[in-house]
Amino acid sequence: MQQPQNVPGGQPTAAVAFIQGEREPEPLQASPAWLAEVLAIAEDAIISVNETQHVQIFNQGAEKIFGYSAEEVLGKPLSILLPTRFRAIHIQHMLDFAQAPEVARIMGKRREIFGRRRDGEEFPAEASISKLERHGDIVFTVILRDITERKRGEAVRAQLAALIEAERSRTAAELEQQVQSRTAHLNSLLAFSRELLGMHSLEAVLREALHHASDVLPEAQCGVIYLVQGDDQRLVVRASYGFTKLPAISIPHDVGLVGLAHTSRQTQRTNSRAEWEALVAMSGDEQTRPVGDLDSIEAPFTGAIALPLVVQQQAVGVLVLLRQGDEGSFAVEEQATLEGIANLTATAVLEEQRQHMAARMSTQLANLEAQRHSMEARLSEAESGMLQAARLAAVGQLAASIAHEINNPLYAARNALYLLEEDLPEELRSGPYLTMASEQLARIARIIERMRDFYRPTRGEVGRCNINQLLEDTLALAELNVPQGRMAMVFVPANDLRPIMGNADQLRQVFLNIVLNAIDAMPEGGTLTVRTEAGPTVALIEIQDTGIGIPEELRERLFEPFFTNKPNGTGLGLSISAHIVTQHGGQIEVESMVGRGTTFRIVLPYGGAGT
C-alpha cells in the first residue's frame, strides 16, 4: 500500500506524485508543480482517497473548510470528515460508485451531503466525485463546496417572508377591527366566551383575550396581561402586543396603576399621559412601570385602563390597555365589555391552573409508575444475571474438574513419550508420528490451561498500562505469524491517550487473542487496522479486519464458553477475553458483515474496575 506524503507549507506535491504512482509517469500536458499549485489555491475542498478510503490529497481549501491541517488528515480514513451517522452509508456509496460505469458525479445534480469540521461542527455541502484508475489502483477525488452561508441566506429570506406575511395578517386584522361598530362589542364578548370552551392552552386564552380587547378598543395601541406568580405575589408578563420594547417582565403586586387594580380588585384608568406619568412618579421605582418605556410609543399616549382578572374574589392578574387619540374618558359600554372579557379570562386562567396542577399530579403518578416498572425490570434483569452467573460458575467448575482429571494421565503420557524418545536412536527421534504425538499432547495441555484460566481469576499486579504500547507489542508479535506481504497491519494510536489502571498481562492476552482471530479471518490476505481514541473517562480500542465476517446467528454466541467455529478452536479465547474486559470495568462489542470484515470495540475506564 502506498503511503501518503506531505511537504512543509501544506503543498500537495507529494499527493500529486501519489496519483502519478511510483511507476513510470505517463505524459501530462501540465507539470506536477503546476497541478500542485492549482490544487493548493482552489477555494473548494479537493480531497483524493485511495481504494481503502484513506486520504491522499487534502488541499488548502479543504484545510479552511474542515479546520484540519493536511498533516492531520493525510493517510487517515475519510470517515473523520463525516458525521458519525453518515459514515456507514458513505462507505457503501463509495463502494457502489467504484463498481458503477460512470466516472464522475457532478455538483448540483446530487443531493446535499454533510461534513464534519475538526471542532465537531456539522455543515451542509455540495460535492462532485470522480474516479481514476491508474496502474490497477482506483483513486477517488471529491470536490466539495461549503454551502453553509447559502443555507443561512435562504433561511433569512424565508424568515423575512414569514415576517412580512405575519405583518400583513396583523395589519389586515387591525383594519378589520377599526371598522367594527360598538354594537359588535357584546357579540365579541359572546364569541370570546364560546371560543374559550375549545381552548386547552393558557397562552392561547391570553392571546385571544388581548385580541378581543383590542377589538373593543380599536384605539388601544398596546396591551399586556400580567398574572400573579410566586409566593411574593409578583405580577409577571404572560402576553402582550404593540410594544417596540418589552414591558417590565415582573413588578410588585401593589405598586402603580397595575398594582392598584390588583389590590383593589377594581378597574383603574387614567385619561391623560400627564396623569399616568404622575402616578408612575409616585411609585418611586423605575422598574415598576406597568407597561414599559412610554417614550418608545411613537403615537401620543392619552389614556390607560387596568382591569383586574378576578374570579371568586381572587385576583389572578391584570389586563392593561393603552389608548391614543383625543383625550377623554372611556365609554361606559367599552369598560363594561372589557370587564366582561377580563372576568372570562380570569375564569379560564383559574381553570387552567387547576388543570395544570392535576396534570402535574398525573405526571408524578405516571413517573412513579414508570419507576416501579423500571425497578421491576431491573430486578428481573438482575435475576437473569444471577442465573447466567450461576451457569458460568457451573461451567467453570466443570472445566476445573475436567482439567484436574486429565492432567495426571496427560503428564504420564508426556513423560512416557519423552522416555521413549530417549530410548530411540537419534535418527528416529524426529519421526513424523512422534512429532505428531508430541504436538497433540502439547495442544491438550494448552486447552487445559485455558480452561483453568477461564475458571480462576488471572493473577498479576494492577498498575498503569500504556494501551498504545501494549497494542504495538501485540501487533509486532502477531506479525511473526503472517507471511511477508500477505497482509497489511495499520496502527493508528491516539497520541493523547492516558494510561489506564489494569493488568498488563491480561490486557495483552485480550488484544493478542482478538488480533490472531482477525488474522485467521483473512486467509487470502487483507488489512488489519487497530485504532485507539481518548475519551473523557475511557480509552477506546478498535480492532478491524477485512476478512470473511461472522454471520449474525454466530455473533450472538461469540462470547459463550466452548463455542467455536474453528476446527482446532477451544471456544475459550473470546470468553476469557470478555471476562478480562469485564473485570477491568470495561465493555466489549462486535460488529461484522459477512464478506466485508469484523470490528471489535473495547472500552476501558482509565481508573480500572469500579470507576
N, C-alpha and C positions, 0 to 999 in steps of 0.2 A: 504493500500500500504506500503510495507517495505521501510524503509529509508536507503540510502547508508551511510556507515560509513568509516572513515579513521583513522589511528593511526599515531603518530609522526614518521617522517622519511619516510613517503610515502609507508610503507609496507602494502600491500593489504590484511592483515589477516582478517579484518572485511568483505572485499569483498568476500573472500572465504567462510566466515560464511554465507554471503548472499546466495551464491549458495547452501550451505547446507540447508538454511532455519532455521526458528525459531522452527521447529518441531523436532521430534526425528531424529538425523542424521543416515544415512544409513552407513553400514560398508564400509570403504575405505581401499585400500591397502597401501595408503600413508597418513601420518598425515597432518592436515591442515597447520601446521607450515612448513612442507616440501614443500607443494604445494605453499604456500605464497612465500617461498624463490625462488622457480623455476620461478614463475611469476615475481618476483622483478628483477632478474638478466638477464632476457631474453632481447636480443638486439632488437628484433622485438617488435612492439607495440601490447599489448594484452589488449583488451577492451571488457568488457561484459556490455550488456544493458538488461533491462527488457522489458516486452511486450509493454510498452509505450515509449520505446527507450530512456530511461534515463540511464545515465552511472552508473554502479555499480562497475566495476573494471577498474582501469587505472594504469598500471604498470610503472616502471621506463623507460622502452623502449619507451612507449607512451609519457612520460614526455619529453624525449630527442627529439623525432621526432616532437611533436606538440608544444613544448615550454610552455605548461601549467603544473602547479603542479597538483597533484592528488586532493588536496583540492579545486582547482578552477573548477574541472570538475565533480567530483562525485556528482550525483544527478541532473546534468544538462542534457538538451537534447543532443543527439548525433549530432544534426544538427550543433552545434557550431564548430565541427571539419570538416565541409564540406563547400565547396564553395556554395554561395547562389544559384547559378543557378542549382545545383545538388540536393538541399535539398528535393524538392517535389518528384522527381523521385526516390530518395533514399528511402523515406518513403514507396513509392509504392512497390519497390523491396523487402523491408523488410517484408511488409505485404504479398506479393506473396510467399516469402520464408517460412514464418510462416505457410502458408497453403499447401506448397509443401510436397510431401512424403519424399524427400531427407533430410538428416540430416546434410549434410556438402557440401560445395563447395570449391574445392581445389585451392590453389595458383598456378598460371601458366596456369590454364585451363579457367580462366575468363579474360575478357578484363580489361585493366588497369582502375584504378579509380584515383580520385584526392582528396587530403586532403587539409586542410586549417590550417596553423600554427597560433599561438597566435598573431603574428605580421601581420597577413593578407596574408602572402605569400602562394601561392598555390604550391603544389608539386605532382608529379606522384607517384603512389604506386601500389603494388600488394597486394591482400588481399585474405584470405580464411575466411569462415564463417561457424559456426556450431550452432546448436540449441539443447537445452537440456530441457526436460520437467521434472520438479520436483514438486510433490505435486500440480499438476494442473497449475503451472506457467511455462511459457516458458522463458528461459534465452538464449540470443544470444551472442556468443563470436566471436570476429573478431581478427585475427592475421594479422597485416599489416606491410609491409616492404617498407621503403622509397627507391625508385629506381632513385632518382634524379641524383646521381653520375653515375649510369649506363647509363642513358639517355645522360648525358653530354659526357661520353666516346664515345657513339655511334655517337653523333653529331660531335665530334672531328675527329673520324675516317672518317666520311662522308666528312668533310671539307678537310682532308688530301687527300682523294681520288680525290676530285674535284680539289684541287690544283695540284696534280700530273697530272691529266688529262689535266688541263689548261697548265701546263708547257710542257707536251708532244706536245700539239697542237701548242704552241708558237715556240717550237724548230723545229717542222716539217715545220712551215711557214717560219722560218728563213733559214732553209736548202733549201727550195724551192726558196726563194729569191736569195740566193747565186748562184744558177745555172742559173739564168736568164742572158741573154746577154743584151748588151747595145741596141741591135736592138729592144728589147721589151719595151724600155722606152716610146716611143711615143704611143705604144699600151696601156701601163699603163695609160698614160695621157688621152687617149680617153676613156678607160674603167672608169677612175675616173669621167670624165665628165658625162658619161651615168649613173653611179651609183648615182651621186648627184641628178639627176632628181627624183629618187624614195625615197629620204630620207626626213623625216619630223622632225628630231631631230638634234639640233646643236651638241650635244655630239657625235652622230653617224657620222656626217660630219667631225668633228675634228679627231676622231679615224681613219676614213678612209683616211684622208689626211696624217696622220703620217704613216699609213700602206703603202700607195703608195710611200711616200717619202723614206721610208726605202727600198722599192723595187728598187728605182732608185739608192740609195746609200747604197748598202749592208754593206759596212764597217762602216756605222754610228752606233755607239754603243748606243747612246742616242738621244732622240728627245723630243721637248717640243713646245707647241703652247701657246703664250701669246695673250690675247685680251684686247683691251682698254676698261676700265670701269671707271665710276665715273666722277665727274666734274673736278677732278685734272688729268684726263687722265692717270692714272696709268695703267701699264701693269700687268695683272693678269693671272696666270697659269690656263688653262682650260683643257689641255690634255697633257700627257707625256708618255714615255716608256723608259725602260732601266736603270732607276736610282735606286741605292741602297739607296739613300737618296733623299727625295723630293726636287725639285728645289725651289728657293726662290719663295714664293707664290705671292708676289707683289713687283714690282720695279718701280722707276720713269721712265717716258716715254722717257727721254732724257739722260740716263746715260749708259755707257758701249757699248759693241757691239750691244746689242739688241736696246738700245735707239738710237744709231746712225742709224741703219737700219730703225727704225720707223720715226725719224725726217727727214732723207734724202730721204725716200721712195725709197731707192736703196739697192740692195743686198750688204751685208758686209761679209767678210770672213777673216780668219787667217789660215796660213799654217803651224804653229808650236805651240807647247804648250808654248814656251817661249814668243812668240808674244802675245798669248792670255793672259798670266799672266801679261805681261807688261800693256796691255790695262785695265785689271781689277784693277791693282795697281793705275793707273792714275785716276780711279773713286774716290778713297779715301774713299770708304764706303763698308765694307764687305757685307752689306745687299743688295747691288746692283749687286751681281754676277748673271749673267743672267741664269746660268744653275746649280746653287747649288754648292756643295762641290766637286771640281775636284779631291781631294785626295781620294774620295770614289770610283773612277773609277779605277778598277784594271788594265785593259789593258792600254798600252800607248796611251795618247791622242795627236793626231798630227795635228788637224785642226778643224775648226768650220765654219759653214756658217749660216748667219742670213738673212732670206728672208722676206721682208715686205709684209703684206697682204693688197694690195692696190686695190681699185675699185673706179672709177670716181674721181681720185685724192684724195681719202680719205683713210688714213691708219687706218685699223681697228684692226691690230695686227701684230705679228711677229712669223714666224716658224723658229726654231733653230735646227740644227743637229750637233752632234759631231762625228768625224770620228777617226778611228785608223788605224794603218798600216804605210807604208812608207810615210815620209813627202813629200809633193808636192802639186801642185795646183789642184783644182777641174777641171775636164774635162769640156770643153765648153758645150757638149751635156748634161752632168749631171746638170750643173747650169741652162741651158735653160729649161730642163724638170722640175726641181724643182721650177723654177719661174712660169712655167705654172700651176703647182699644187697649188702654193701659190695664184695665181690670181683667179683660180677657187674656192679655199677655201674662199677667200675674198668676192667673189660674193655671195656664199652660206651663209656666215656669215651675210652680209648686208641684204639679203632677209629674213633670219631667224629673225633678229632683227625687221624688218618691220612687219613680221607675228606675232611676239611676241607682238609688240605694238598693232596691230589690235586685237589680241586675248584678250589683257588686256582691250581694249575699249569694246570689245564684252562682256567680263565677267562683266565689270562695268555696261553695259546696262542691262545685264541679272539680275544682283543683284538689280538694281533699279526696274526692272520689278517685281522681286520676292518680294521686299519690298512693292511695290504697291499692289500686290496680298495679301500680309500678312496684310497690313493695311486694305484692303477691308474686309478680313476675320475677323479681329479683330472688325471692325465696325459692321459686320453682327452679330458677337457673342455678342457684346455689346447690339445691338438692341434686340437680343433674350433674353439676360439677363434682359433688361428693361421690356420686355413683361412678363417674368416669375416673376419679382419683382412685377409688377402690378397685376398679378394673385394672388400672395401670399398676397398682400395688400388687395385685394378684399376678399379673403378667411378670412383674419384676421378681417376685418370689419364685415363680415357676422357672424363670431364666436362671436365677441363682442356684436353684435345686438341680436343674439340668447341668449347669456348668460344673457343679461340685461332683455330680455323679460321673461326668465324662472325663474330668481332669485326671483322676488316678489311672484309669486304663490308658488314657492318651499318653501320659508321661511314660507309662510302662512300654507302650508300643514304640515311642520315640527312642527310649533307651535301648530297646531290643534292636531297633533298626541301626542305631549307632554302633552297637557291639557287632552286629552282623557286618557292617561296613568295615570295621576294624579287622575282622577275621578274613575278609576277602582280599585277594591280590589287588594291587594298586590299579591295574588296568580294568578291573571290573567295578570299581567303586563309583565310577561316573556313568554307569549304565542307565538307560532310559527308565527302566522300571523302578530302580532305587531312587532316582531323581524324582520321578512322579510321586512315589510314596512319601518321600520327604516333604515335597511341596504341599501335598494334600494334608499331611499331618500338621504342617505349619498353618495351613488355612483353617483347619479345625481349631487350632489354638487361638488364632485371631478372632474367630467367631465367638469363642467362649469369653475372651477378654472383652469384646464389645458387649456381650450380654451382661457381664459384670459391671461394665461402665454404665449401662442403662439402669441397672438396679441401684447402685450405690452412687452418692454424690462424688464427683471427681475432686480429689484433694488438690490443694495448691493455694498459694498465698494470693490474697486480693491486693492489688496495687494499681498504680497509674499505668494505663495501657495506651500506647500510641497506635491507634487503629490504622492509620496510613502505613506505618512501618510493618505492622502485622500482615496487612494485605500485600505489601510489596514482597515480604519474605515468602508468603504463601504462593504468590504468582511465580516467584523465582524457583521455588521447589516444584510446583506443578509443571513448569515449562520443561523440566527434565524428562517428563513422561510424554512429551509431544514431539513427534518427528519434525525436524527443522523444515520450515517453510510450509507446513501443513496448516498452521493456524496462526491467526494474529491475536495477540493479547494487548489490550489497551487499558491503561490505568489512568484515571482522571481524579487525582486526590484534591480535596478541599484544603487549601493552604491554611485556613483559619480554624481547622478542626481541633478542638481541645481534647486532651486525654480523657479517658473515662476510667472509673474505678471498676476493676474486674479481674478475672483470672486469665492471664495472657495465654496459658496453655490451652485452656478450654475454648477461648475465642479462636485461637489458631486452628483448633480441631474443627470448629464450625465452618470457618472460611475454607479450609482445605477440602472438607467433605463436599461443600457446595460447588467449589471450583472443579474438583475432579468429576463430579456428576455432570457439570456443564461440558467438560471435555469429552466425556463418554457420549453426550448427546449430539456431538458433532463428528461422527465417524468419517465424513467426507471433507472435513475441514470447515472453517468459518471464522467468526470473530468473537472473542470473549472480551467483554467490556466491564470493567469494575470502576464504580464511581463512589465517592464519599461526598457528603454535604453536611455542613454545620448548621443545625437548628438552634433555636434559643436555649433549649434544655436537653436536647437529644442529639446524638450522632446518627446519621442516616447512611446506610451502606446498600448499594445496588449492584448485583452481580447478574449480568445479562449475556445470554448466548444466542446464537443464530442457528440453533440446532433443530432437531426434529419436533420439538414441542411435546407437551403432555396432554392427552385427552382429558376432557372435563371430568369424566367418571373416575379417572385415576387421581386427579388433583385433590378430590375431596378426601382421599385416604392417604395422601402423600406422607403425612407425619405420624401415621399409625405404626406402632411397633410391629416388626416382622412382615410388613407389607413391602413388596418389591416387584418390579417388572424386569429385573436383570437376572439372567441365568445364574450368575455366580454371586448375586447380592444376598445380604443377610436381612435386609429390611430394618436395620437398626440405625444406620447412619443419620438419616434425617430426623428420626425420632430423638436420638441423642442430641442432635443439633438444636432442635426445637426446645428440648428440656434445658439445655445450657442457656439459650437465649432467655427463656422464661426465668431461670434462676438469677439472671442479671437484671431482671426487671424490664426486659425488652419485649419486642414483638417481632414475629417473622411471618411474612406472607409471600405468596407466589402468584404470578400471572403468566399465562402461557397460551400460545396459539399454535395449533398443530401445523407443522411445516414452516413456521417462522421463528420459533425460538421461545425461550423461557426467561423470566426475570424474577429473581429472589430479592426481596427488600427486607432489610433488617433495621430495626430502630432500637438503639441502646441509650438509656439515660446516662448523662455524664456522671451522676453520683452513684450509679450502680443500682442494685436492688433496693427497693424501699423508697425510691425518690420519684 
